Structures are given as structure tokens and as C-alpha cells.
Amino acid sequence: MLFAIGAGDRVVGVSDYSDYPAEAAELPRIASYAAINLEAVLALQPDLVIAWRSGNPASDILRLQQFGINVVFSDPLLLEDIAKELRLLGQLTGQDNQANALAADFSQQLQQLRAEYQHKRQVPVFFAMGTLPLSTVANNAWPQQMLTLCAAANPFAGAKGDYPQVGIEQVIAAAPQVIIQPVRTDFVADFSYWQRFDALPAVKKKQYLAVNADHLYRTTPRTLSGIRQLCEGVERYR
């Protein structure tokens, strides 16, 4: 998001998997989900660290704060929060004008997408987070908001946990019309796992949908592209 608001030239370090835009991939990688490289961060002497409260280790964050580094948390929980995060980052970096304009555009496009799909007939789907083990998403998982927006009915929305494991018998009983599989841009979608389960309506009709995992999972303005791809894909099978 810092690059999106025009503050990319001030970013001195990134976390693992920060590969967009191309400039981000060239920066030092100083953090991951498991740990923050404190020595590397201190060596870069940043004025500000943007952290993920639910992703970065709390002990590492505390150490950074003890060293006097200003740490701001970025934790969007709702799709609408992406616009709020853009405005916040604009204030922190002096890029208010560009950030506010981008946030307003994001909010407008999101509202238009909601209006377009909110009265559509629900399509039963299975969102395949993984197949070994077989897992999906539930109500509090980030992708569920997009399924709801696209009028894609998730039979496991009420399951315990954000990303519950399920049995194939449960999936067959749910009779999804579409199987959705997030795929990284450097991978090719592979639906071969499902071919043996021809009792599934989605398999019988070959109604598979591969969606861009980066656009779905990363809380950035590119989320809109992920939503459009998901909604348009589901719409084809409605």
C-alpha cells in the first residue's frame, strides 16, 4: 500500500513474499511471519515500522518499541478497512492527497461491486484452501467477505475456526456447484484432485474456478481485482 500511495521510494525494508511492485522485491527482507530480524531493522534506522499485529511476533514488536522505533499496526479486518489503511498511511508519510484519492476510489468501486451482486441468486460453492488436508474458509476468514459479496454460498461458513478442515463426505453432502481454488501467479491451477469425486455437481459439470491468490489474500487496492475475478467467475455458473 505504501507503493500505491507514492511512498515507495521511502521504503527501506520489506517482509518475505513482498514482491509487488517489482521494486519491493529488490529491497532487503527483514521480517517474516515467524520472526523479525531485529539487527537488520536497526541497521536500516527506519523512522517508522508498519507491523501486522496478528502476524508479527509480539515479542519482536516490543523489542523494536524498546529501541525507540515508532511502530504502527496495519490490521484491516473488513474490506472497507483497506480505504482506512490507505488514509492512515497517507497521513504517516505525508502522501495525504494521493492516499485519500486512492481510498475514495477504492471505496466507490467496492460499493459498486456490492450493489451489482447483492441481489443475485446464491450459488453453492466450495472454497478449497488446500486438499492435503482438505480445508476451506469460515465466517471470520478474510476470503469469506468476498464470497458473501459475490453471492457465493459457502456451506461451511458457520464451521468452527477461520480455516476449518473438512471431510470429503461433507463436501459431497454440501453439493457445491462450483469449486474455487486460489492459485499463486507462478503456479498453474490443478483440479485433478477432484476428478475422482464425480458425485459433486461441480465435478460433473466441470465448473472449476481458479482465482489469483495474491489479489484475494493481500489487503491492498488490488483486492478489487480479486473480487472482480471471483464474482465474474461465479457469475458464469449462476
N, C-alpha and C positions, 0 to 999 in steps of 0.2 A: 504493500500500500504506500510505503514511503516513495517508491519509484513512481507510482501512479500520480502522486500529488506534486511531483517535481523536486523531491528532496533526495533523490537517489545519489546525487554527487556528494552528499554528506554521510552516506552510509559507509562505515569502515570495516564492518564485520557482519557475518550472517550465520544462521544455523544450518545444519545439514539439510539437504534437499531444497535449499533456496536456489532455484535455478531459473527464475523468471523475474525480470527480463534477463537477457544474456549477460548484462553487466553484473548482475547479482551472483552469477555462477563463478565469476572471476575473483570475488572477494574472499578474504580469509574466513574459514569456517571455524567458529569459536564456540559453538554450542550444539547440543543435540537434545533429544527427548530425555536421555539418561543423565546428562551432566552438562555443566557449563565449564569451559576451560578458563578458570579464573585468571591464570597467569597471562594467557593470550588477551583476555579482555583488558586487563590492567595495562598491558604493554601498548594497547591501542589508544589509551587515555580518552575514552568517549565521554562526552558531556551528558549523554542520555543512553539508557538501555531500554529497549522495548522488550518486555518479557511476557510469557504466556503463563498465567497463574496455575492453570491445571496441567501444564506440560513441562515447565522447567522445575527442577528440584527446589523446594522451598529453602533448603539449607544453603544452596548456592546463591540464591537471590539475597538471602540475609547477609552473606559474606560480602556481596557487592555493595549492599547498602552500608555495611560497616566500614567499607573503604571510602565512603562518601560519594558513591556514584548514584546519580538520580535514576531510579528505576520506575518506569510506568508500565502498568499491566494492560495488555490488549486481550480481552476475553469476550468477543462477541458471542452471544448465546442465541440471538434471533437474527433472521435475515436483515431486519431493519437496523440492527446494531452496526452493520457494516458502514452505513452512512454516518452514524455517530462516531465510529472509529476514525473515519476519514477526516471529519471535522476536528477531532481531538488532535490527531497527528498534524493537521494543518496549523493549529494553534501552537503546538510544541516546536514546530520547525520554521514558523514564520511564513508558511505557504497557505495562509488562510484563504485567499481568493481562489486559487486553483482547487484546493481541497473542498471548499464549500460548493463550488460549481460542480465538481465531480460527485459530491454527496447528493446534491439536489437531482442531478441526472440519474443517479443510481436509484434514488427513492421513487422518482417518476416512472422509470422503466419497471421497477418491481411492482408498483401499484397497477400499471397497465397489464402486466402478466397475471396478477391476481384477478383483475376484472375479467380477463379473457377466459380464464379456466374455472372460475369459482362455481359456475352453474353447470359444468359439464357432467355427464354421466360418469360415475365412478368405474374404473377398470381395475379388477383384482390383479395385483402384481406380486412377484417375489423379488425382493432386492437382495441379490447374492453378494454379501460382503466377502465370503470365501466359501470354498467347497470342502476343504480339509482342515478343520472340521467345517461342516455346513453351518453358516452363520448369516444373520440378517440384521436389520435395524429395528428399534422400537421407538416409542414416542419421544424420548429425550435425546435421541441421536440427531446429529446435525442434518443428515440427508432426509430425515422424516419430514422436515418442514417443506422440503422441495416436493416430496411425494404428495403431501397434502395440497400444496399449491397447484400441482398438475392434475388433481383429481385422480390420483393413482391410489387405490385402496390397498393398504398393507394389512394382511390378516394377522400379522404378528406385532402390530403397533402397541398392543397392550401387554406384551410379554415383559417379564422382569429383566432388568438390566438394559443398558443402552444398545448393546450389540449381542443379543442372545444367540446361543447355539440352538439349533432345532434339528429334528429328525426328518429324514426324507418322507416318512409316513405322514408327518404333519404337513409338509409342503404339498404332498399329493392330495390330502384331505382338503386343503385350502383351495385347490384347483385354480391356480393363477393363470390368467390369460396371457401374461407377458412375464418373461424372466429378464430382469435388469441386472447388468453386470458392469461395475465401474472398472475402467481399464486405463492404466498409465499410457501416456503418449508414446513411450518407447516400447510398448508391448502390443501384441495383436490379440484381439478378443478370441477366446477359445470356449465354445459352448459344448464341447464334446462330452463333458461330464454328464450332461442332461439327456443324451440320446437314448440311454437305456430306460428312461422313465417315460415311456410313451403314453402312460395314463394321464400325464399332465396336459391340459389343454394347450398350454404354451408350446410344448414339445410337438404335439400333434400338428399344430398349425405353423410350427417353425417361427414363432413370434418371440424373437430374442432382440434385446436392445443393449448395445454397448454404449456407455457414456464416459465422457472424459473425467477421470478420477480427480485430476488436479483442479478442474473447474468446480467440481462438486464439493470437494473436501476443504479446499483452501478458502478462507474467509477474506476474499478480496473482491474488487469490482468484477473480476472475471467470473464470479459466481453466477452472474446473469447469463453468461453464455452456457454454463452448465444447466441452469434451469430451463433455458430455451431448448436445448438439445433433449433434455429429459421430457419436457412437455410435448414437444413435437413428435418425439418417438412414441410416446404413449398414445398420442392422438391418432397416429397411423393405425393403431389396433383397437380404437374405441368402437 
